[in-house]
Amino acid sequence: MLEARAMKSQIAEFFANQTVFLTGGGGFLGKVLIEKLLRECSDVSKIYMLMRQKKGKTPQQRVSEVFDFPCFDYIKANNAAIIKKVHVIHGDCQKPDLGLDPEDVRVLKAETTCVIHAAASVRFDQSLKEASYNVRATRDILELAKQMANLKCFIFVSTAYSNPLNAHVKEDFYEPPIEAEKLLNVVNSLDDSVLQRVTPQLLGEWPNTYVYTKSISESLIRSIDTFPIAIIRPGIILSSAKEPMPGWIDNFYGPVGIATGAGVGVLKTFHAKRDAVAAMVPVDYVVNALLSIMWRIGTEKTKTPTVYNFAGHKTNKITWGQFTDNLRELYWIAIPKCLFWYVSFVLRENQISYKLTTFFSHTLFGYIIDFVLFCLGKRTLAVKGYARLHKTLDLIAWFSTRTWDFDDNNILKLWSEMGEEDKKIFDFNMEKLNWDAYLRDSAFGMRYFLLKESLETVPEAKRKLRIMFVAHYAIIILFWFLMYKLMTFMYGLFV
């Protein structure tokens, strides 16, 4: 049934008998991408998946674990044999020339027809040396692609924030902060300690090394004129809207981490502008847009690099204020059982107010928790944990306190040119996304897929929340009563 449906699709027909080389297949986006290819483009010939050894596990073991994720449940139940189309390629994007074996290089050159470069270290706090691997890997995979005799299309997954110093981001190339080879020469020639000291000077106004290196990587794409190539710049990638199931997620990055931390009562505040647009996009919409772009550039065979911004629709935006308001409502519906404390999450626009709130609600609370742990003879961890959390929140705040206007003419044109069947199968129309329903599914998905809690525990979680509500405000009243008594006592000493 899957194959019959796929053959009605122009996009599925394009991928029939194609050999795809994919980097980043073990990541969140990569898993959904593989699942979609196998399910809706089942006539694909092979998927070569680059995978490195990590934490003592071989690439084969890690790929096997990828298919243990719930996003592949439908495929394993209906067409498990198709997973054999995924083949492991030993490699590492952190090594020169992707760390590829000569025989694998030969195979990739001879067989690959489509390349998807989605691998990247997405941490905002990584060192410049670590982030520079994003640039070198992009350079090396482009050099490899130039030698692929049958290459039909190449797509590079960037980010909507690759040019964050521009409030209006066009679907075009921008001058990078430094040339790719110059950056790599600097990184390779300087001692790590020296490089760390000069990093602020190199970054300048750029908020972190991730977007800095993404911009530089994009500049490498600009000069390609030997095969069809495109860049997709997705916004903040969140849980799935529809596929492989609503609300699927496998990580705590960005807004998901904020929502989870607030949902269990650990995170009490967040620095953002209420009217700042949150450029959030569901992961399955990103995958559908990506595959549609590959179909378009692969069939048109245009060798001029094209940029596609995919950061939401201008008429269907969601702000950080709407996001946090929605979360507060959802916590009473999808509250997790593993509550640490009562949920009281507030967005703070003013930085001073935000800092005061974090001190009283996070830092002071952390010291109280650590004091109790110390008295019980256990390892203290709350203060250090909150310090790490504040560092992450400060990095995110650079983006949550600003708004960008993203041009999306290319992505809208692509959607208008797709057939009706492809619009159903490869839906990425952000104009029609119901944010209330989507965030509701995401909240339950966070609860089920990340916190491993079934819906049966919701009533118990609500009872626990009510108890913590009483305890929370009782402690607040007691705190301010003691503060009043202390101030009265101090006043009496000096009068």
ROLOBA-368611 format. One record per residue (C-alpha): x negated, y, z. Coordinates in Angstrom, 3 decimals. Example, Ala and Ser with C-alpha at 12.3 -4.5 7.8 and 13.67 -1.06 7.14 Angstrom:
BEGIN
NODE         c1         c2         c3
NODE    -12.300     -4.500      7.800
NODE    -13.670     -1.060      7.140
***
This chain:
BEGIN
NODE         c1         c2         c3
NODE      0.000      0.000      0.000
NODE     -2.851      2.328      0.823
NODE     -4.486      1.774     -2.560
NODE     -1.251      2.268     -4.491
NODE     -0.617      5.565     -2.775
NODE     -4.198      6.736     -3.233
NODE     -4.117      6.232     -7.004
NODE     -1.333      8.826     -7.279
NODE     -3.775     11.397     -5.989
NODE     -6.234     13.268     -8.192
NODE     -8.583     13.619     -5.247
NODE     -8.457      9.920     -4.440
NODE     -9.032      9.141     -8.120
NODE    -12.079     11.402     -8.114
NODE    -13.643      9.456     -5.238
NODE    -12.885      6.082     -6.831
NODE    -16.150      4.201     -7.540
NODE    -18.207      7.039     -6.009
NODE    -21.125      6.498     -3.634
NODE    -21.134      9.045     -0.814
NODE    -24.216      9.950      1.219
NODE    -23.146     11.430      4.549
NODE    -25.149     13.064      7.319
NODE    -23.466     13.731     10.653
NODE    -21.192     10.722     10.349
NODE    -21.487      9.964     14.052
NODE    -20.137     13.381     15.050
NODE    -16.550     14.462     15.642
NODE    -16.020     15.798     12.131
NODE    -17.947     12.883     10.629
NODE    -15.747     10.226     12.235
NODE    -12.542     11.816     10.940
NODE    -14.156     12.255      7.519
NODE    -15.131      8.584      7.247
NODE    -11.691      7.484      8.428
NODE     -9.972      9.662      5.836
NODE    -12.181      8.453      3.000
NODE    -11.591      4.809      3.884
NODE     -7.841      5.235      4.371
NODE     -6.858      7.527      1.503
NODE     -9.771      7.076     -0.915
NODE    -10.022      3.334     -0.490
NODE    -11.499      2.831     -3.954
NODE    -14.669      4.631     -2.922
NODE    -17.605      2.387     -3.746
NODE    -19.896      2.975     -0.748
NODE    -20.508      5.380      2.092
NODE    -24.175      5.645      3.046
NODE    -24.248      6.941      6.596
NODE    -27.460      8.460      7.932
NODE    -28.029      7.380     11.527
NODE    -30.990      7.576     13.900
NODE    -31.991      5.492     16.859
NODE    -30.860      7.116     20.092
NODE    -30.962      6.216     23.787
NODE    -32.401      2.800     23.053
NODE    -29.684      1.898     20.549
NODE    -30.430      0.997     16.951
NODE    -28.677      2.806     14.084
NODE    -26.600     -0.336     13.436
NODE    -25.478     -0.477     17.058
NODE    -24.536      3.198     17.015
NODE    -22.527      2.832     13.802
NODE    -20.700     -0.165     15.289
NODE    -19.810      1.993     18.292
NODE    -18.468      4.692     15.980
NODE    -15.811      2.251     14.746
NODE    -14.783      1.512     18.323
NODE    -13.223      4.995     18.586
NODE     -9.403      5.164     18.490
NODE     -9.444      7.164     15.258
NODE    -10.198      3.921     13.400
NODE     -7.413      1.859     15.014
NODE     -5.082      2.168     12.018
NODE     -7.724      1.066      9.542
NODE     -8.815     -1.873     11.684
NODE     -5.197     -2.975     12.039
NODE     -4.304     -2.639      8.349
NODE     -7.457     -2.913      6.254
NODE    -10.396     -3.831      8.495
NODE    -12.450     -5.270      5.627
NODE    -12.847     -1.820      4.087
NODE    -15.217     -0.832      6.901
NODE    -17.837     -2.953      5.114
NODE    -18.087     -0.162      2.555
NODE    -19.967      1.881      5.165
NODE    -23.716      1.170      5.047
NODE    -26.329      2.361      7.505
NODE    -29.275      4.418      6.310
NODE    -32.025      4.713      8.936
NODE    -33.024      8.342      9.212
NODE    -33.240     11.369     11.438
NODE    -32.446     15.001     10.562
NODE    -34.970     16.075     13.203
NODE    -37.817     14.469     11.253
NODE    -39.546     15.628      8.049
NODE    -37.877     14.322      4.885
NODE    -35.023     13.069      7.082
NODE    -37.274     10.279      8.364
NODE    -36.208      8.085      5.437
NODE    -37.819      4.821      4.421
NODE    -39.180      4.856      0.816
NODE    -36.837      2.029     -0.211
NODE    -33.824      3.910      1.155
NODE    -34.970      7.000     -0.744
NODE    -35.053      4.935     -3.935
NODE    -31.526      3.601     -3.308
NODE    -30.106      7.013     -2.529
NODE    -31.654      8.565     -5.631
NODE    -30.275      5.827     -7.849
NODE    -26.784      5.360     -6.396
NODE    -25.561      8.545     -4.710
NODE    -22.914     10.555     -6.560
NODE    -21.562     12.725     -3.711
NODE    -23.440     14.280     -0.785
NODE    -21.872     15.633      2.401
NODE    -24.364     17.346      4.694
NODE    -22.477     17.732      7.972
NODE    -25.258     17.001     10.463
NODE    -26.327     19.781     12.817
NODE    -27.112     20.409     16.430
NODE    -24.167     22.548     17.535
NODE    -25.357     23.588     20.991
NODE    -25.492     27.343     21.514
NODE    -28.298     27.132     24.097
NODE    -30.812     25.097     22.120
NODE    -34.341     26.365     21.589
NODE    -35.305     27.889     18.256
NODE    -37.530     24.896     17.551
NODE    -34.626     22.492     18.049
NODE    -32.297     24.668     15.975
NODE    -34.874     24.964     13.188
NODE    -34.301     21.284     12.407
NODE    -30.969     22.420     10.939
NODE    -32.907     24.445      8.363
NODE    -35.553     21.842      7.588
NODE    -32.990     19.063      7.214
NODE    -30.965     21.177      4.794
NODE    -34.080     21.951      2.757
NODE    -35.125     18.293      2.654
NODE    -31.725     16.907      1.719
NODE    -31.463     19.475     -1.093
NODE    -34.828     18.334     -2.426
NODE    -33.605     14.744     -2.284
NODE    -30.351     15.682     -4.032
NODE    -32.263     17.255     -6.923
NODE    -33.642     13.795     -7.674
NODE    -30.261     12.027     -7.622
NODE    -29.654     11.183    -11.261
NODE    -25.875     10.717    -10.953
NODE    -24.997     13.458     -8.468
NODE    -21.557     14.952     -9.072
NODE    -21.142     17.222     -6.048
NODE    -22.792     18.390     -2.860
NODE    -21.113     20.117      0.078
NODE    -22.767     21.755      3.055
NODE    -20.813     22.163      6.298
NODE    -21.678     25.533      7.786
NODE    -19.654     27.655     10.229
NODE    -17.365     30.657      9.912
NODE    -19.771     32.431     12.276
NODE    -22.859     32.031     10.097
NODE    -22.851     35.799      9.539
NODE    -21.521     37.097     12.872
NODE    -22.987     40.583     12.574
NODE    -20.429     41.327      9.831
NODE    -16.900     41.992     11.097
NODE    -15.586     41.326      7.590
NODE    -16.913     38.018      6.258
NODE    -16.569     37.503      2.518
NODE    -16.707     34.189      0.675
NODE    -20.139     35.095     -0.505
NODE    -23.802     34.738      0.443
NODE    -25.499     37.129      2.840
NODE    -29.129     37.934      3.318
NODE    -30.553     35.672      6.033
NODE    -32.328     37.138      9.090
NODE    -35.539     35.481      7.870
NODE    -36.494     33.306      4.907
NODE    -36.279     29.578      5.553
NODE    -39.940     28.802      4.853
NODE    -41.094     31.709      6.997
NODE    -39.044     30.450      9.928
NODE    -40.393     26.921      9.545
NODE    -43.951     28.242      9.328
NODE    -43.448     30.255     12.526
NODE    -41.962     27.297     14.370
NODE    -44.717     24.950     13.230
NODE    -47.580     27.322     13.949
NODE    -46.640     28.580     17.422
NODE    -46.966     26.786     20.715
NODE    -43.586     25.992     22.293
NODE    -44.125     28.403     25.190
NODE    -45.142     31.213     22.830
NODE    -42.227     30.473     20.526
NODE    -39.857     30.660     23.471
NODE    -41.211     34.090     24.408
NODE    -40.875     35.523     20.888
NODE    -37.453     33.991     20.206
NODE    -35.505     37.061     21.474
NODE    -37.478     39.272     19.075
NODE    -36.780     36.904     16.187
NODE    -33.068     36.661     16.974
NODE    -32.561     40.380     17.430
NODE    -28.790     40.968     17.552
NODE    -27.955     37.372     16.657
NODE    -26.082     35.724     19.579
NODE    -27.692     32.262     19.482
NODE    -30.025     30.000     17.543
NODE    -27.195     27.889     16.110
NODE    -25.556     30.602     13.984
NODE    -29.005     32.064     13.260
NODE    -30.199     28.838     11.627
NODE    -26.872     28.248      9.885
NODE    -27.264     31.561      8.092
NODE    -30.792     30.647      7.039
NODE    -29.626     27.208      5.869
NODE    -26.939     28.827      3.716
NODE    -29.598     30.858      1.917
NODE    -31.136     27.603      0.688
NODE    -27.867     26.695     -1.044
NODE    -27.783     30.004     -2.892
NODE    -30.648     29.133     -5.210
NODE    -29.269     25.755     -6.356
NODE    -28.256     25.671    -10.021
NODE    -28.881     22.047    -10.984
NODE    -25.705     20.388     -9.644
NODE    -22.227     21.403     -8.378
NODE    -22.545     22.604     -4.791
NODE    -20.386     24.385     -2.229
NODE    -20.370     25.580      1.349
NODE    -17.407     25.191      3.681
NODE    -17.368     27.522      6.678
NODE    -14.896     26.105      9.195
NODE    -13.831     28.008     12.283
NODE    -13.824     26.453     15.762
NODE    -13.021     22.805     15.095
NODE    -10.487     21.361     17.543
NODE     -8.304     18.274     17.953
NODE     -6.528     16.720     14.989
NODE     -3.102     18.048     14.016
NODE     -1.822     14.915     12.269
NODE     -4.535     12.443     11.339
NODE     -5.670      9.907     12.260
NODE     -3.218     10.657     15.075
NODE     -2.043     13.936     16.641
NODE     -4.347     15.360     19.294
NODE     -7.348     13.104     18.727
NODE    -10.602     14.493     20.166
NODE    -13.905     13.008     21.321
NODE    -15.799     15.954     22.868
NODE    -15.617     18.774     25.409
NODE    -17.111     21.518     23.216
NODE    -15.869     25.118     23.167
NODE    -12.165     25.741     23.842
NODE    -11.612     22.029     24.564
NODE    -14.091     22.206     27.425
NODE    -12.459     25.397     28.685
NODE     -9.003     23.804     28.555
NODE    -10.220     20.656     30.309
NODE    -12.097     22.535     33.022
NODE     -9.060     24.712     33.691
NODE     -6.740     21.701     33.560
NODE     -8.525     19.869     36.374
NODE     -8.774     23.019     38.495
NODE    -12.529     23.587     38.190
NODE    -12.443     26.578     35.839
NODE    -10.498     29.586     37.102
NODE    -11.314     32.354     34.654
NODE    -12.578     33.074     31.169
NODE    -13.983     36.251     29.616
NODE    -12.150     37.155     26.391
NODE    -10.103     39.866     24.722
NODE     -6.404     39.021     24.708
NODE     -5.904     40.348     21.179
NODE     -9.133     38.866     19.763
NODE     -8.342     36.261     17.119
NODE     -9.420     32.720     17.959
NODE    -10.473     31.197     14.623
NODE     -9.452     27.654     15.556
NODE     -8.850     24.910     12.987
NODE     -7.765     21.262     13.379
NODE    -10.459     18.740     12.470
NODE     -8.245     16.854      9.992
NODE     -7.480     20.087      8.134
NODE    -11.217     20.740      7.826
NODE    -11.758     17.229      6.454
NODE     -8.923     17.606      3.950
NODE    -10.252     20.969      2.784
NODE    -13.771     19.549      2.477
NODE    -12.692     16.594      0.321
NODE    -10.509     18.856     -1.808
NODE    -13.446     21.199     -2.409
NODE    -15.602     18.272     -3.505
NODE    -12.904     17.196     -5.968
NODE    -12.690     20.723     -7.357
NODE    -16.421     21.357     -7.845
NODE    -17.005     17.763     -8.982
NODE    -14.360     17.924    -11.720
NODE    -15.126     21.471    -12.829
NODE    -18.876     20.696    -12.821
NODE    -19.654     24.352    -12.123
NODE    -23.271     24.754    -11.032
NODE    -22.780     28.142     -9.379
NODE    -22.701     27.694     -5.596
NODE    -19.295     28.488     -4.106
NODE    -18.401     29.503     -0.551
NODE    -15.113     28.572      1.126
NODE    -14.183     30.261      4.399
NODE    -11.803     28.086      6.398
NODE    -10.999     29.904      9.624
NODE     -7.211     30.013      9.644
NODE     -4.557     31.888      7.679
NODE     -4.140     35.656      7.853
NODE     -0.383     35.379      8.492
NODE     -0.595     32.625     11.121
NODE     -3.290     33.628     13.583
NODE     -3.614     32.792     17.251
NODE     -5.297     35.076     19.759
NODE     -7.247     34.118     22.858
NODE     -4.427     35.608     24.918
NODE     -1.863     33.364     23.234
NODE     -4.186     30.392     23.627
NODE     -4.595     30.842     27.395
NODE     -0.888     31.666     27.918
NODE     -0.013     28.474     26.087
NODE     -2.428     26.489     28.217
NODE     -0.844     27.670     31.469
NODE      2.563     26.447     30.281
NODE      1.164     23.127     29.106
NODE     -0.566     22.356     32.403
NODE      2.835     21.804     34.018
NODE      3.770     19.388     31.242
NODE      0.529     17.496     30.613
NODE     -1.231     18.022     33.948
NODE     -3.998     15.417     34.443
NODE     -4.011     13.162     37.481
NODE     -7.733     13.726     38.116
NODE     -7.067     17.181     39.577
NODE     -9.964     18.639     41.511
NODE     -7.962     21.601     42.743
NODE     -4.860     23.628     41.926
NODE     -4.720     25.038     38.409
NODE     -4.909     28.842     38.387
NODE     -6.525     29.990     35.161
NODE     -6.701     33.696     34.219
NODE     -8.202     35.443     31.194
NODE    -10.290     38.477     32.162
NODE    -10.924     41.188     29.596
NODE    -13.047     43.387     31.835
NODE    -16.527     41.971     32.416
NODE    -16.788     43.346     35.971
NODE    -13.445     41.776     36.866
NODE    -14.604     38.547     35.254
NODE    -17.857     38.520     37.268
NODE    -16.003     39.198     40.544
NODE    -13.528     36.412     39.811
NODE    -16.272     33.929     38.993
NODE    -18.071     34.826     42.221
NODE    -15.068     34.265     44.495
NODE    -13.390     31.447     42.531
NODE    -16.472     29.598     41.316
NODE    -19.727     30.457     43.075
NODE    -18.349     30.923     46.601
NODE    -16.137     27.886     46.156
NODE    -19.195     25.945     44.957
NODE    -21.126     26.824     48.108
NODE    -18.219     25.642     50.257
NODE    -18.072     22.338     48.362
NODE    -21.847     21.863     48.644
NODE    -21.718     22.640     52.388
NODE    -19.117     19.913     52.859
NODE    -21.185     17.485     50.758
NODE    -24.304     18.369     52.751
NODE    -22.493     17.681     56.041
NODE    -21.384     14.317     54.670
NODE    -24.963     13.479     53.735
NODE    -24.269     13.526     49.992
NODE    -26.091     15.226     47.122
NODE    -25.035     18.815     46.502
NODE    -24.032     19.639     42.945
NODE    -21.290     22.269     42.797
NODE    -23.433     25.438     42.797
NODE    -25.759     24.135     40.077
NODE    -22.784     22.874     38.097
NODE    -21.090     26.257     38.189
NODE    -24.343     27.964     37.194
NODE    -24.504     25.800     34.053
NODE    -20.822     26.450     33.396
NODE    -21.300     30.233     33.664
NODE    -24.190     30.083     31.205
NODE    -21.974     28.286     28.688
NODE    -19.070     30.682     29.234
NODE    -21.353     33.682     28.704
NODE    -22.497     32.228     25.368
NODE    -18.900     31.667     24.274
NODE    -17.818     35.142     25.451
NODE    -19.861     36.770     22.672
NODE    -17.309     35.250     20.262
NODE    -14.142     35.395     22.394
NODE    -14.467     39.167     22.886
NODE    -14.723     39.936     19.149
NODE    -12.549     39.563     16.077
NODE    -13.627     38.825     12.497
NODE    -11.717     39.212      9.254
NODE    -12.477     36.224      7.039
NODE    -11.741     36.366      3.325
NODE    -10.107     33.142      2.140
NODE     -9.358     33.721     -1.547
NODE    -11.279     30.634     -2.675
NODE     -9.557     28.298     -0.223
NODE     -6.116     29.722     -1.128
NODE     -6.858     29.351     -4.838
NODE     -7.904     25.749     -4.267
NODE     -4.634     25.025     -2.449
NODE     -2.573     26.580     -5.248
NODE     -4.297     24.403     -7.863
NODE     -3.691     21.106     -6.068
NODE     -0.924     18.726     -7.104
NODE      2.074     18.111     -4.852
NODE      0.914     14.621     -3.921
NODE     -2.522     15.886     -2.954
NODE     -0.952     18.650     -0.871
NODE      0.818     15.940      1.124
NODE     -2.163     13.622      1.488
NODE     -4.871     16.267      1.915
NODE     -2.923     18.964      3.740
NODE     -4.981     21.915      4.996
NODE     -2.363     24.668      4.748
NODE     -2.995     26.685      7.920
NODE     -0.098     29.005      7.067
NODE      2.387     26.281      8.046
NODE      0.642     25.077     11.216
NODE      2.953     25.185     14.253
NODE      0.596     26.382     16.985
NODE      2.937     25.540     19.880
NODE      3.390     21.944     18.735
NODE     -0.283     21.621     17.849
NODE     -1.542     22.849     21.226
NODE      0.968     20.598     22.991
NODE     -0.363     17.566     21.103
NODE     -3.911     18.729     21.831
NODE     -3.186     18.944     25.570
NODE     -1.838     15.407     25.655
NODE     -4.713     14.277     23.437
NODE     -7.240     15.803     25.830
NODE     -5.521     13.993     28.674
NODE     -5.406     10.627     26.899
NODE     -8.599     10.525     24.811
NODE    -11.005     12.482     27.037
NODE     -9.698     11.929     30.561
NODE     -8.377      8.419     29.796
NODE     -5.016      9.023     31.424
NODE     -1.763      7.583     30.077
NODE      1.572      9.408     30.056
NODE      2.801      7.181     32.893
NODE      0.614      9.116     35.339
NODE      2.210     12.513     34.585
NODE      4.844     12.325     37.394
NODE      2.171     11.433     39.943
NODE     -0.035     14.263     38.647
NODE      2.831     16.748     39.053
NODE      3.362     15.663     42.657
NODE     -0.341     16.134     43.305
NODE     -0.202     19.580     41.693
NODE      2.653     20.671     43.958
NODE      0.708     19.615     47.047
NODE     -2.363     21.499     45.830
NODE     -0.200     24.540     45.111
NODE      0.730     24.744     48.798
NODE     -2.854     24.078     49.937
NODE     -4.295     26.608     47.477
NODE     -2.158     29.527     48.581
NODE     -2.383     28.549     52.243
NODE     -6.174     28.865     51.994
NODE     -5.871     32.208     50.189
NODE     -3.557     33.561     52.889
NODE     -5.897     32.263     55.602
NODE     -8.911     33.826     53.857
NODE     -7.365     37.280     53.633
NODE     -6.038     37.010     57.196
NODE     -9.571     36.300     58.435
NODE    -10.909     39.154     56.297
NODE     -8.306     41.451     57.888
NODE     -9.309     40.326     61.371
NODE    -12.985     40.833     60.552
NODE    -12.395     44.327     59.179
NODE    -10.284     45.195     62.219
NODE    -13.029     43.943     64.498
NODE    -15.712     45.899     62.621
NODE    -13.573     49.010     62.639
NODE    -13.148     48.666     66.421
NODE    -16.924     48.591     66.910
NODE    -17.431     51.958     65.270
NODE    -14.385     53.834     66.539
***
